[in-house]
Amino acid sequence: MISNNFGRRENDPVKDRKALATYVELKGYKNGEHGDKLCQNGTAKSSLDEIAKELNISKRNLQRALRIERNVTDSMK
């Protein structure tokens, strides 16, 4: 549902970053993770390239959004 609705309307950049981070986590990608190739539900984990294609954005823009979301402090959220 997140991937279907992403980019359909103009969202707040903060909401976009949060949605991207949530979607990436749901797809099984974690920054710096090198372990198991399966999510907890048994499906294959996705790479950032695959996730970016699904969302129709560049991998670089996805990486930027995730980096910003990771570095935002709680007081800024």
Kinemage of the C-alpha trace (Angstrom):
@kinemage 1
@onewidth
@group {chain A} dominant
@subgroup {mainchain}
@vectorlist {calphas} color= white
{ca met a 1} P 0.000 0.000 0.000
{ca ile a 2} L 2.826 2.398 0.798
{ca ser a 3} L 4.491 1.762 -2.562
{ca asn a 4} L 1.199 2.225 -4.427
{ca asn a 5} L 0.488 5.578 -2.795
{ca phe a 6} L 4.013 6.967 -2.706
{ca gly a 7} L 4.432 9.862 -5.096
{ca arg a 8} L 0.762 10.162 -6.043
{ca arg a 9} L 0.330 13.431 -4.212
{ca glu a 10} L 2.484 16.124 -2.735
{ca asn a 11} L 3.327 15.103 0.800
{ca asp a 12} L 5.263 16.793 3.520
{ca pro a 13} L 8.949 15.824 3.098
{ca val a 14} L 9.039 14.664 6.724
{ca lys a 15} L 6.114 12.306 6.094
{ca asp a 16} L 7.747 11.070 2.884
{ca arg a 17} L 11.000 10.227 4.683
{ca lys a 18} L 9.161 8.455 7.489
{ca ala a 19} L 7.096 6.458 4.966
{ca leu a 20} L 10.241 5.523 3.024
{ca ala a 21} L 12.033 4.388 6.183
{ca thr a 22} L 9.021 2.299 7.226
{ca tyr a 23} L 8.678 0.729 3.781
{ca val a 24} L 12.382 -0.100 3.569
{ca glu a 25} L 12.229 -1.731 7.008
{ca leu a 26} L 9.149 -3.741 6.009
{ca lys a 27} L 10.970 -4.948 2.893
{ca gly a 28} L 13.686 -6.353 5.153
{ca tyr a 29} L 16.538 -3.954 4.426
{ca lys a 30} L 18.582 -2.710 7.374
{ca asn a 31} L 21.559 -0.386 7.089
{ca gly a 32} L 24.808 -2.331 7.293
{ca glu a 33} L 23.149 -5.720 7.736
{ca his a 34} L 24.995 -8.675 6.236
{ca gly a 35} L 23.243 -11.664 7.790
{ca asp a 36} L 20.242 -13.725 6.792
{ca lys a 37} L 18.730 -13.247 3.320
{ca leu a 38} L 15.135 -13.743 4.507
{ca cys a 39} L 12.745 -11.460 6.388
{ca gln a 40} L 11.107 -12.680 9.571
{ca asn a 41} L 8.049 -13.700 7.528
{ca gly a 42} L 10.184 -15.903 5.259
{ca thr a 43} L 10.168 -13.679 2.159
{ca ala a 44} L 13.390 -12.593 0.484
{ca lys a 45} L 14.895 -9.305 1.631
{ca ser a 46} L 14.973 -6.540 -0.956
{ca ser a 47} L 17.986 -4.477 -1.946
{ca leu a 48} L 17.867 -0.685 -2.066
{ca asp a 49} L 17.980 -0.916 -5.870
{ca glu a 50} L 14.844 -3.070 -5.915
{ca ile a 51} L 13.033 -0.855 -3.414
{ca ala a 52} L 13.924 2.313 -5.351
{ca lys a 53} L 12.575 0.749 -8.567
{ca glu a 54} L 9.325 -0.207 -6.831
{ca leu a 55} L 8.891 3.379 -5.626
{ca asn a 56} L 10.017 4.898 -8.936
{ca ile a 57} L 12.775 6.990 -7.343
{ca ser a 58} L 16.532 6.874 -7.723
{ca lys a 59} L 18.593 4.770 -5.361
{ca arg a 60} L 20.587 7.896 -4.465
{ca asn a 61} L 17.461 9.840 -3.449
{ca leu a 62} L 16.295 6.872 -1.398
{ca gln a 63} L 19.675 6.723 0.357
{ca arg a 64} L 19.558 10.471 1.067
{ca ala a 65} L 16.071 10.263 2.557
{ca leu a 66} L 17.041 7.315 4.759
{ca arg a 67} L 20.221 9.043 5.938
{ca ile a 68} L 18.284 12.185 6.874
{ca glu a 69} L 15.610 10.157 8.675
{ca arg a 70} L 18.258 8.227 10.649
{ca asn a 71} L 20.050 11.419 11.683
{ca val a 72} L 16.990 13.411 12.739
{ca thr a 73} L 16.839 13.670 16.517
{ca asp a 74} L 13.626 12.992 18.438
{ca ser a 75} L 13.227 16.684 19.245
{ca met a 76} L 13.252 17.459 15.515
{ca lys a 77} L 10.598 14.848 14.709
